[in-house]
Amino acid sequence: MTGVIIQVITLILFLFFFEFFLVQAYNMIFRGYAPFLATKSVALRRLLSELKIKEGAKVYELGAGRAGFLRMLRKQYPKLELIGVEYSFFPWLIGRLQSAVGKGSIKFVRANILKVNLSDADVVYCYLNVSTMNKLEEKLGHEMRDGTQVVSYQFPLPSKEAEKVIDLGEEGKMFFYRY
Ligand SMILES: C[S@@+](CC[C@H](N)C(=O)[O-])C[C@H]1O[C@@H](n2cnc3c(N)ncnc32)[C@H](O)[C@@H]1O
């Protein structure tokens, strides 16, 4: 009996992982989505030391994954409105579960970032890929208010000039934009 239970659990876990990798591969190849990778904490710490955020600001992490940026941010700034936008089911679920632990709430929206209205954002953080940044630039150009800060890890916006670029050596680059 124990053997059967172990076999069933192993099969369920296998199906979960199989579906996760299959959906990730489909999203990357056919939709051009960035893969599920996390910004390293050394890069996040540096980012936080550079950002100045006013109390009550609305902050988005686009393609939130495990929402490492928002989770780190809420420790330093408990009064922000934090929103993670994530399309893929498993990263969204993992992000929600991880964010449920700890002080301060993070709202999670399961949606394509290109279809979410960002016009109320004060700060936007993203770690995506070249093709998504190309599509995002026009959207941000229409929706960002004067003064909104946008930070992209590793992938710059194709045409907008960065206000500041931080070189993190082996950890890559952080591009800061101001609208
Ligand atoms: C490189 S990971 C970054 C995760 C997290 N922001 C971080 O920095 O640790 C990119 C995430 O964006 C999500 N993603 C990619 N394209 C997306 C889109 N168009 N809409 C919503 N989520 C997207 C992926 O599923 C993945 O979880």
The ligand as an SDF file (V2000), in Angstrom:
LIG
                    3D

 27 29  0  0  0  0  0  0  0  0999 V2000
   13.3070   36.5770  -15.6460 C   0  0  0  0  0  0  0  0  0  0  0  0
   11.8160   36.2710  -14.7050 S   0  0  0  0  0  0  0  0  0  0  0  0
   11.9000   37.5680  -13.5060 C   0  0  0  0  0  0  0  0  0  0  0  0
   11.1750   37.2200  -12.2380 C   0  0  0  0  0  0  0  0  0  0  0  0
   11.2400   38.3120  -11.1680 C   0  0  0  0  0  0  0  0  0  0  0  0
   10.7190   39.5750  -11.6440 N   0  0  0  0  0  0  0  0  0  0  0  0
   12.6480   38.5300  -10.6920 C   0  0  0  0  0  0  0  0  0  0  0  0
   13.2620   39.5190  -11.1100 O   0  0  0  0  0  0  0  0  0  0  0  0
   13.1430   37.7180   -9.9030 O   0  0  0  0  0  0  0  0  0  0  0  0
   10.5750   36.8390  -15.8650 C   0  0  0  0  0  0  0  0  0  0  0  0
    9.1580   36.4900  -15.4400 C   0  0  0  0  0  0  0  0  0  0  0  0
    8.2700   37.2190  -16.2860 O   0  0  0  0  0  0  0  0  0  0  0  0
    7.1740   36.3950  -16.6400 C   0  0  0  0  0  0  0  0  0  0  0  0
    6.6900   36.9360  -17.9220 N   0  0  0  0  0  0  0  0  0  0  0  0
    7.3620   36.9740  -19.0880 C   0  0  0  0  0  0  0  0  0  0  0  0
    6.6290   37.5910  -20.0260 N   0  0  0  0  0  0  0  0  0  0  0  0
    5.4610   37.9730  -19.4360 C   0  0  0  0  0  0  0  0  0  0  0  0
    4.2970   38.6530  -19.8870 C   0  0  0  0  0  0  0  0  0  0  0  0
    4.1880   39.0950  -21.1650 N   0  0  0  0  0  0  0  0  0  0  0  0
    3.3060   38.8750  -19.0000 N   0  0  0  0  0  0  0  0  0  0  0  0
    3.4080   38.4480  -17.7210 C   0  0  0  0  0  0  0  0  0  0  0  0
    4.4770   37.7890  -17.2300 N   0  0  0  0  0  0  0  0  0  0  0  0
    5.5000   37.5500  -18.0790 C   0  0  0  0  0  0  0  0  0  0  0  0
    7.7650   34.9960  -16.7260 C   0  0  0  0  0  0  0  0  0  0  0  0
    6.7660   34.0040  -16.5590 O   0  0  0  0  0  0  0  0  0  0  0  0
    8.7760   35.0230  -15.5800 C   0  0  0  0  0  0  0  0  0  0  0  0
    8.2120   34.5690  -14.3840 O   0  0  0  0  0  0  0  0  0  0  0  0
  1  2  1  0
  2  3  1  0
  2 10  1  0
  3  4  1  0
  4  5  1  0
  5  6  1  0
  5  7  1  0
  7  8  2  0
  7  9  1  0
 10 11  1  0
 11 12  1  0
 11 26  1  0
 12 13  1  0
 13 14  1  0
 13 24  1  0
 14 15  1  0
 14 23  1  0
 15 16  2  0
 16 17  1  0
 17 18  1  0
 17 23  2  0
 18 19  1  0
 18 20  2  0
 20 21  1  0
 21 22  2  0
 22 23  1  0
 24 25  1  0
 24 26  1  0
 26 27  1  0
M  CHG  2   2   1   9  -1
M  END
$$$$
